[in-house]
Amino acid sequence: MTVKVFVVDDSAVVRQAIAHILSGNAELELVGSAPNPLLAVDAIRKSSPDVLLLDIEMPGMDGLTFLRQVMSTNPIPTVICSTLSTEGSKIALEALSAGAVAVLAKPKLGLKQFLDDSRREMIQTLKAAAKSRPRLRTSVPDHAAAAKPAAGRAPVLSSIHAFAMNKPVVIGSSTGGTQALELVLTSLPADAPGIAITQHMPEKFTAMYAQRLSGICAMKVREAKDGDRLERGLALIAPGGLHMQLRKSAGQYYVHVVDGPPVNRHKPSVDVLFKSASECAGRDALGIIMTGMGDDGARGMKILHDGGARTIAQNEETCVVFGMPKEAIKLQAVDDILPLEQIARAILQFDSRA
C-alpha cells in the first residue's frame, strides 16, 4: 500500500528536495505541501495523508502549535524535520512530547545536499511513521506532574535498597521512545536502580531531553559522560552521535562513552549497550527493549538473555512502532512481553529480588 505524505515547510528548497526524494520511491506518494500550517489545514483535510512531515519554525503558526491541534482533534502520524539550533532542538523535543513520532535533524546550510544524503533515513522513517498509532492528546499526562518532587524538598528514599549495590537496568528504544521513556521514568521512585538508556536521537537533542526528564522525574536524569558511575536514583542517556557501553570496576558500574562507526545504522546503538551489559553484569542485569523501528538491540538482547539476564519487551499494543521488540521476540531473546504501563513495576520487582 502506498504511504501518502503531506509536507509542511516554509522552505521551497526543502519542499522541492523532499518531492524529488519521494518521487523515486514507489511506496511513498507526495499528496500535497504547504509553506505554513494555515495554508495546510484544508489541503490536509482533503488529501487525508498517512504521514505529516512538519517543520517547526514557520510564519503564521509554528509547527508545535499546529501539531498540538492535530493531535487533539484527528491524530496523524507526524515526523518533525527541524534545524539543529539550540532553540529548534528544544522545540522539537516538545513536539515529541506532544505526540510526534520522530525527529529528522536538518542543518541551516546545505539543505538540499543534506536531504539527498539522508534519503534512506527519511524514507525509512516515513514508512515506519505510517505504521504508528498516535493517540488523541487532550492534556499533559498526570504521571509527569505526580512524579515531580515538591519544590524545595529532597525526594525521600523509599527503602534500604537505596544503599545496596546497584543491579543495572539497560533500556533501548527508538521511534516513539521519547514518550515511552517519559512514562517509565516518571513512574519510578527516587531510589530506583541505576538505568543506562540508549534512545535513537540526533546529536544535541539528548542533553535537552535528559534535562527535561530530570525536571519531571523523582530520579535524576542526565546525558551520560565518559566515566559516569551508574548509581541508584540516576538514569544516564547515551549522547546522540556516540555509543555508550556499560563497564564494571571495583564492584561499581560506570559508562564508557565512545565514538565509532554506526552499528545497525545507529550511533548510539542499542546493541552496543546490551552486549556490554551482558559482558560486565551477566545475570545481574535487566534488559528492556521498547518501541522503535528496525532491529537494533535484538541481537544484543539475545546475548543478554542467553547470559542469564532477565529481558523484557514492550508489547505491540502499546508500541508506536513494534519493530525492535518484535525482532527480539523472533530471536527468542525475551522472557516477558509487557504493556508500557507495567514496565516500571517490573523494574522495581527485579530490583527487590534477592
C-alpha positions in Angstrom: 0.0 0.0 0.0 1.3 3.5 -0.9 2.0 5.8 2.0 0.6 9.3 1.4 2.8 12.1 2.7 2.0 15.8 3.2 4.8 18.3 3.8 4.5 21.5 5.7 7.7 23.5 5.5 8.3 27.2 4.7 11.4 26.5 2.7 10.7 26.0 -1.0 14.1 24.2 -1.3 13.1 21.7 1.3 9.7 21.0 -0.3 11.3 20.5 -3.7 14.0 18.2 -2.4 11.5 16.1 -0.5 9.3 15.9 -3.6 12.3 14.6 -5.5 13.1 12.0 -2.9 9.6 10.7 -2.7 9.2 10.6 -6.4 11.9 8.0 -6.6 10.1 5.5 -4.2 7.0 3.6 -5.4 5.8 3.1 -1.8 5.6 6.8 -1.0 3.4 9.4 -2.6 3.5 13.2 -2.0 -0.2 14.2 -1.8 0.5 17.9 -1.1 2.7 20.5 0.5 2.3 23.9 2.1 4.6 26.7 3.3 2.8 27.0 6.7 0.1 25.3 8.7 -2.6 27.9 8.0 -2.4 27.0 4.3 -2.1 23.3 5.0 -5.3 22.7 7.0 -7.8 22.5 4.2 -5.4 20.6 1.9 -4.7 18.0 4.6 -8.4 17.5 5.2 -9.0 16.8 1.5 -5.9 14.6 0.9 -6.1 12.5 4.1 -2.4 11.8 4.3 -0.9 8.9 6.2 2.0 10.9 7.5 2.8 14.6 8.0 6.4 15.8 7.5 6.4 19.0 9.6 8.8 21.9 10.1 8.8 23.7 13.4 9.7 27.4 12.8 7.3 28.8 10.2 5.4 32.1 9.8 1.7 32.4 10.7 1.6 29.4 13.0 4.5 27.5 14.4 4.7 23.7 13.8 4.4 22.9 17.5 1.1 24.7 17.9 -0.2 23.0 14.7 0.9 19.6 15.9 -0.9 20.0 19.2 -4.1 21.0 17.3 -3.7 17.9 15.1 -3.1 15.5 18.0 -6.1 16.9 19.9 -8.6 16.5 17.1 -7.6 14.0 14.4 -4.2 12.5 15.2 -1.9 11.9 12.2 1.5 10.3 12.4 3.9 13.2 12.3 7.6 13.4 11.6 9.4 16.6 12.6 12.1 18.0 10.3 13.9 20.6 12.3 17.2 22.5 12.3 19.9 21.7 14.8 19.8 25.1 16.5 19.5 25.2 20.3 16.0 26.6 20.2 15.0 24.4 17.4 16.2 21.3 19.3 14.3 22.4 22.4 11.0 22.9 20.5 11.5 19.6 18.6 11.7 17.8 21.9 8.4 19.5 22.9 7.0 18.2 19.7 8.0 14.6 20.6 6.3 15.0 23.9 3.2 16.4 22.1 2.9 13.2 20.0 5.4 13.5 17.1 6.7 10.1 16.1 10.3 11.0 15.2 12.6 13.9 14.5 14.8 14.3 11.4 17.5 16.9 12.1 18.5 19.3 9.3 21.2 21.9 9.1 20.6 25.6 8.3 23.0 25.4 5.4 23.4 22.9 2.6 19.8 21.7 3.0 19.3 20.2 -0.5 22.5 18.2 -0.3 21.8 17.1 3.2 18.3 15.9 2.3 19.7 14.0 -0.7 22.3 12.3 1.6 19.6 11.5 4.1 17.3 9.9 1.6 17.4 6.4 3.1 16.8 7.6 6.6 13.9 9.8 5.6 12.2 7.1 3.5 12.5 4.5 6.4 11.3 7.0 9.0 8.2 8.0 6.9 7.3 4.3 6.3 7.7 3.5 10.0 5.6 6.5 11.0 2.8 5.4 8.7 2.5 2.2 10.7 2.5 4.0 14.1 -0.6 4.6 16.2 -0.7 8.2 17.5 -3.0 8.7 20.4 -5.5 11.5 20.9 -3.9 14.0 23.3 -6.0 16.5 25.2 -3.9 17.3 28.3 -0.5 16.8 29.9 -0.1 13.2 31.3 -0.9 13.1 35.1 2.1 10.8 35.8 4.5 13.6 34.9 3.1 16.0 37.5 2.7 13.3 40.1 6.3 12.1 39.9 7.9 15.5 40.3 9.2 16.1 43.9 7.7 19.0 45.8 9.7 22.3 45.3 12.5 22.7 47.9 12.2 19.2 49.2 14.7 16.3 48.5 13.0 13.1 47.3 12.6 10.6 50.1 14.4 7.3 49.5 11.8 4.6 49.8 13.8 1.6 51.0 17.1 0.2 52.3 17.8 -0.8 48.7 19.0 2.8 48.2 22.2 1.8 49.9 22.6 -1.6 48.3 24.8 -2.4 45.3 23.1 -1.5 42.1 21.8 -4.1 39.7 21.9 -2.3 36.4 19.0 -1.8 34.1 19.6 -1.2 30.4 16.9 0.2 28.1 16.9 0.5 24.3 14.3 2.4 22.3 13.8 4.4 19.1 10.7 5.7 17.3 8.1 6.6 19.9 10.7 6.0 22.7 10.9 9.6 24.0 7.2 9.4 25.1 7.6 5.8 26.4 10.7 6.6 28.4 9.0 9.5 30.0 6.1 7.3 31.2 8.5 4.7 32.6 10.9 7.1 34.3 8.2 9.3 35.8 6.7 6.2 37.4 9.9 5.3 39.3 10.9 6.4 42.8 13.9 8.5 43.7 15.9 5.4 44.8 15.2 3.3 41.7 18.1 1.2 40.4 20.6 2.9 38.0 19.4 2.9 34.4 21.5 3.2 31.2 19.5 4.2 28.2 20.1 4.2 24.5 17.4 6.2 22.7 18.0 6.8 19.0 18.1 10.6 18.9 20.1 13.2 16.9 23.2 14.9 18.4 22.4 17.9 20.5 18.9 16.6 21.4 19.9 14.2 24.1 21.2 16.8 26.6 18.0 18.8 26.4 15.9 15.7 26.6 17.7 14.5 29.7 17.3 17.9 31.3 13.6 17.9 30.6 13.1 14.5 32.1 15.1 15.3 35.2 12.7 18.2 35.8 9.7 15.9 35.9 11.1 12.7 37.4 11.9 11.7 41.0 15.1 10.1 39.7 17.9 12.2 38.4 18.3 12.0 34.6 21.3 13.3 32.6 23.2 12.9 29.4 26.0 10.4 30.0 29.6 11.5 30.1 32.5 9.1 29.8 33.3 7.6 33.2 30.0 8.4 34.9 29.1 6.0 37.6 25.7 4.3 37.3 24.2 5.0 40.7 20.8 4.4 42.3 18.4 7.1 41.5 20.1 8.0 38.3 19.3 7.4 34.7 22.0 8.1 32.1 21.1 8.7 28.4 23.6 8.0 25.7 24.7 11.1 23.9 23.4 11.5 20.3 26.3 10.6 17.9 28.2 8.5 20.4 28.0 4.9 21.6 27.6 4.0 25.3 28.9 0.9 26.9 28.5 -0.4 30.5 31.6 -1.3 32.4 32.4 -2.7 35.9 35.3 -1.9 38.2 35.8 -2.5 41.9 32.2 -3.6 42.3 30.8 -0.5 40.7 29.2 0.1 37.3 30.1 3.0 35.1 29.6 4.0 31.5 32.1 4.3 28.7 31.1 6.8 26.0 33.0 6.3 22.8 33.0 7.3 19.2 33.0 4.7 16.4 31.2 3.6 13.3 27.3 3.2 13.4 26.0 -0.2 14.4 22.8 -1.2 12.7 22.9 2.2 11.1 22.7 3.9 14.5 25.0 5.8 16.8 24.3 5.4 19.6 23.3 1.7 19.1 21.2 -0.4 21.5 23.2 -3.5 20.5 26.4 -1.9 21.8 24.9 -1.1 25.2 23.2 -4.5 25.6 26.3 -6.5 24.6 28.5 -4.6 27.0 25.9 -5.1 29.8 26.0 -8.8 29.3 29.8 -8.8 29.4 30.1 -7.0 32.7 26.8 -7.7 34.6 25.6 -11.1 33.3 22.6 -12.4 35.2 22.6 -9.3 37.4 21.3 -7.1 34.5 17.8 -6.4 33.4 17.4 -5.6 29.6 14.4 -3.8 28.3 13.6 -3.2 24.6 10.9 -0.8 23.7 9.1 0.9 20.8 11.2 1.5 17.7 11.7 0.7 14.0 14.3 -1.7 12.7 16.2 -4.4 14.6 18.8 -2.6 16.7 19.0 -4.2 20.1 17.6 -7.6 19.1 20.9 -9.4 18.9 22.3 -7.7 22.0 19.2 -8.7 23.9 19.7 -12.3 22.7 23.2 -12.2 24.2 21.8 -10.7 27.5 19.1 -13.4 27.6 21.5 -16.3 26.9 23.9 -15.0 29.5 21.2 -15.3 32.2 19.9 -11.7 32.4 16.2 -11.0 32.6 14.8 -9.5 29.4 11.6 -7.6 28.8 10.0 -6.4 25.5 7.2 -3.8 25.3 4.1 -5.3 23.8 2.7 -4.5 20.3 -0.4 -2.8 21.6 1.4 0.0 23.4 4.3 0.5 20.9 4.3 3.3 18.5 6.3 1.1 16.2 6.6 -2.6 17.0 9.9 -3.2 15.2 12.7 -3.6 17.7 10.7 -5.6 20.3 9.3 -7.8 17.5 12.7 -8.7 16.2 13.9 -9.5 19.8 10.9 -11.7 20.3 11.6 -13.5 17.0 15.1 -14.3 18.2 13.6 -15.9 21.4 15.5 -13.3 23.4 12.7 -12.2 25.6 11.5 -13.5 29.0 8.4 -11.3 29.3 6.3 -9.2 27.0 4.6 -6.3 28.9 2.5 -3.3 28.2 4.3 0.0 28.7 2.4 0.8 31.8 3.8 -2.3 33.6 7.5 -1.8 32.8 8.3 0.5 35.8 6.8 -2.0 38.1 8.8 -4.8 36.5 12.0 -2.8 37.1 11.2 -2.4 40.8 10.3 -6.1 41.1 13.6 -7.1 39.6 15.4 -4.7 41.9 13.8 -6.2 45.0 14.7 -9.8 44.3 17.4 -11.5 46.3 
